[in-house]
């Protein structure tokens, strides 16, 4: 018998792994994606299976590529009889900051960005297109496929955004290109929430703030590292004056992927200790 099954893009590290852990703790079998770190993916799979007694499959590939998304749903058909309960689109990156480009498309976008920055420009259409593939285009591909595998009244979709990507928060100027992609995802969340409401399938987005993951190591390197004085000063200026943990994000996502949240749809929910109030 197939129980609950979730697809989590970017589900092997950082916030994604925190989400995977909490879903597994709530009885979800998992199909989790990763871009290139096979060691981390294998460790995540072993840990989730050992700690929670669930089935876990990993999918390697760049979510900007349609072929990668096809692999998730092929795995669903082959191993879970094509029955899906939850879709979490968490995969994300900041080229040259939180990740090193792996795909040819990502490398081309990063090279173009570096060239334009050297010339004194701040935006790159090549990089813009790449982020649109990673975020809104990937989200559309995932949702359009996922809803065909979900039962009415038993389907949950959650995306991950970032601070400054909607009208309620100050825009982060240094985050313009990935931010524009996530902005579209937030709009798409409301669109799909209205479209799928008649099927009792919920669609929401969460907005983490300062969440302590290894992705922040490179971001904070210029501030003296995650535990450096400048970084700590920034954290202390936030209302709750501390980092969030990936599992705290995961707990909220797991709630949104449960019957307890069956009447919540179309929201953009900050999980940031009040960062959005600044």
C-alpha positions in Angstrom: 0.0 0.0 0.0 1.3 3.5 -1.0 1.1 6.0 1.8 2.0 9.7 1.6 4.6 10.6 -1.0 6.4 14.0 -1.5 8.7 15.3 -4.1 11.2 17.8 -2.7 13.4 19.6 -5.2 16.7 20.6 -3.5 15.8 18.2 -0.7 19.2 16.8 0.3 20.9 19.8 2.0 20.1 23.0 4.0 16.5 24.1 4.2 15.5 21.3 1.7 16.9 18.7 4.0 15.1 20.2 7.0 11.9 20.0 5.0 12.7 16.4 4.0 13.3 15.5 7.7 10.0 16.9 8.9 8.0 15.4 6.1 9.6 12.0 6.8 8.8 12.5 10.5 5.2 12.9 9.4 5.2 9.6 7.5 6.1 10.8 4.0 8.1 8.7 1.6 10.3 11.0 -0.4 11.8 11.7 -3.8 14.4 14.3 -3.2 16.5 16.2 -5.8 20.0 17.5 -5.8 22.3 19.2 -8.4 25.8 17.8 -8.0 26.8 16.7 -4.5 26.3 13.0 -4.6 28.0 12.4 -1.3 25.5 14.7 0.5 22.6 13.1 -1.3 23.6 9.6 -0.3 24.1 10.6 3.3 20.7 12.3 3.3 19.0 9.2 1.9 20.6 6.9 4.4 19.8 9.2 7.3 16.2 9.7 6.4 15.6 6.0 5.8 17.3 5.0 9.1 15.8 7.7 11.3 12.2 7.6 10.0 11.7 4.2 8.3 10.5 5.7 5.0 11.4 5.0 1.4 13.7 7.6 -0.2 14.8 8.1 -3.8 17.3 10.7 -5.0 17.2 12.5 -8.4 20.3 14.2 -9.7 20.1 17.1 -12.1 19.7 20.8 -12.8 16.1 21.8 -12.2 16.4 24.4 -14.9 16.3 21.5 -17.3 12.9 19.9 -18.2 14.6 16.5 -18.3 15.4 16.7 -14.6 11.7 17.3 -13.8 10.7 14.4 -16.0 13.0 12.1 -13.9 11.1 13.0 -10.7 7.8 11.9 -12.1 9.3 8.8 -13.8 10.5 7.8 -10.3 7.1 8.4 -8.9 5.5 6.2 -11.5 8.1 3.4 -11.1 8.2 3.3 -7.3 5.0 4.7 -5.9 2.3 3.8 -8.5 2.1 7.4 -9.7 0.5 8.6 -6.4 1.7 11.9 -5.1 0.6 13.8 -2.0 2.9 16.8 -1.8 5.2 18.8 -4.1 7.8 21.1 -2.6 9.7 23.3 -5.0 12.7 24.3 -2.8 15.6 24.0 -5.2 17.4 27.3 -5.5 20.8 28.9 -6.0 22.7 32.2 -6.3 25.2 31.8 -9.1 28.7 32.6 -7.9 27.5 33.1 -4.3 25.8 30.1 -2.8 26.7 27.6 -5.6 29.0 26.9 -8.4 27.3 26.4 -11.8 27.3 22.8 -12.9 25.1 22.7 -16.1 26.3 24.2 -19.4 23.4 26.6 -19.2 24.3 27.8 -15.8 28.0 28.2 -16.7 27.1 30.3 -19.7 24.9 32.5 -17.5 27.6 32.9 -14.9 30.2 33.8 -17.5 27.9 36.4 -19.1 27.2 37.8 -15.6 30.9 38.2 -14.9 31.6 39.8 -18.2 28.8 42.3 -17.7 29.8 43.1 -14.2 33.4 43.8 -15.4 31.9 46.2 -17.9 30.0 48.0 -15.2 26.6 46.5 -15.8 24.4 45.1 -13.1 22.0 42.7 -14.9 22.4 40.0 -17.4 19.6 38.7 -19.6 21.4 35.4 -19.9 21.4 35.0 -16.2 17.8 36.3 -15.9 16.7 33.5 -18.3 18.5 31.0 -16.2 16.8 32.0 -13.0 13.5 32.0 -14.7 14.1 28.4 -15.6 15.2 27.5 -12.1 12.2 29.2 -10.4 8.9 30.0 -12.3 9.4 27.8 -15.3 10.4 24.9 -13.1 7.5 25.5 -10.8 5.1 25.5 -13.7 6.6 22.3 -15.0 6.4 20.7 -11.6 2.8 21.8 -10.8 1.4 21.0 -14.2 2.7 17.4 -13.8 2.1 17.0 -10.1 -1.7 17.7 -10.2 -2.2 14.8 -12.5 -0.9 12.5 -9.8 -2.8 14.1 -6.8 -6.2 13.0 -5.5 -8.8 15.7 -4.9 -8.7 16.7 -1.3 -5.3 15.1 -0.7 -2.8 17.3 -2.4 -0.4 20.0 -1.1 2.0 22.2 -3.1 4.6 24.5 -1.4 7.2 26.7 -2.9 10.2 28.5 -1.3 10.8 32.2 -1.8 13.1 34.8 -0.2 12.8 38.2 1.6 12.2 41.2 -0.7 10.4 39.3 -3.4 6.9 40.6 -2.8 5.2 44.0 -2.2 5.2 43.6 1.6 9.0 43.7 1.9 11.8 46.0 0.9 13.5 44.8 -2.3 17.0 43.5 -1.9 18.9 45.2 -4.7 21.8 42.7 -4.7 19.3 39.9 -5.3 17.6 41.3 -8.4 17.9 38.4 -10.8 17.1 35.4 -8.5 14.6 37.7 -6.8 12.6 38.3 -10.0 12.3 34.6 -10.5 10.9 34.1 -7.0 8.6 37.0 -7.3 6.9 35.2 -10.3 6.7 32.0 -8.2 4.8 33.9 -5.5 2.3 35.2 -8.1 2.0 31.7 -9.6 1.3 30.3 -6.1 -1.8 32.5 -5.8 -2.8 31.7 -9.4 -2.6 27.9 -8.9 -4.3 28.3 -5.5 -7.4 29.7 -7.1 -7.3 27.2 -10.0 -6.9 24.2 -7.7 -9.2 25.3 -4.9 -12.1 23.4 -6.4 -10.1 20.2 -6.2 -9.2 21.0 -2.5 -5.5 21.0 -3.4 -3.6 23.8 -1.5 -0.8 25.9 -2.9 1.3 28.1 -0.6 4.8 29.6 -0.4 7.1 30.0 2.6 9.7 32.8 2.9 12.7 31.9 5.1 14.8 34.6 6.6 18.3 34.1 8.0 18.5 30.3 8.1 21.7 28.7 9.3 22.8 26.5 6.4 26.1 25.9 4.6 24.9 28.1 1.8 25.4 31.1 4.1 29.1 30.2 4.4 30.0 31.9 1.1 27.4 34.7 1.5 28.9 35.7 4.9 32.6 35.1 3.9 33.1 38.8 3.3 31.7 39.5 6.8 34.1 37.2 8.5 32.0 34.0 8.2 28.8 32.8 9.7 30.0 33.4 13.3 31.9 36.6 12.5 31.2 39.8 14.3 29.6 41.6 11.3 27.3 38.6 10.6 26.3 38.4 14.3 25.5 42.1 14.3 23.2 41.6 11.4 21.4 38.7 13.1 21.0 40.7 16.3 19.4 43.5 14.4 16.6 41.2 13.4 13.5 41.2 15.7 14.1 37.8 17.2 17.9 38.2 17.2 18.8 34.6 16.1 19.2 32.3 13.2 16.4 30.0 12.1 17.1 26.3 11.8 16.2 24.3 8.6 14.0 22.1 10.7 11.9 25.1 11.8 11.2 25.8 8.1 10.5 22.1 7.7 8.0 22.0 10.5 5.9 24.7 8.9 6.1 23.1 5.5 5.0 19.7 7.0 2.1 21.5 8.7 1.1 23.0 5.3 1.3 19.5 3.8 -1.2 18.1 6.3 -5.0 18.0 6.8 -4.5 20.5 9.6 -3.8 23.1 6.9 -6.4 21.9 4.5 -8.2 25.4 4.5 -5.0 27.4 4.0 -4.2 28.3 0.4 -2.6 31.1 -1.6 -0.5 32.5 1.2 3.1 33.8 1.3 4.2 33.0 4.8 7.4 34.5 6.3 9.3 32.2 8.6 11.9 34.8 9.6 11.6 35.8 13.2 10.1 39.1 12.2 12.7 40.1 9.5 9.8 41.2 7.3 8.8 43.8 9.8 12.0 45.8 9.3 
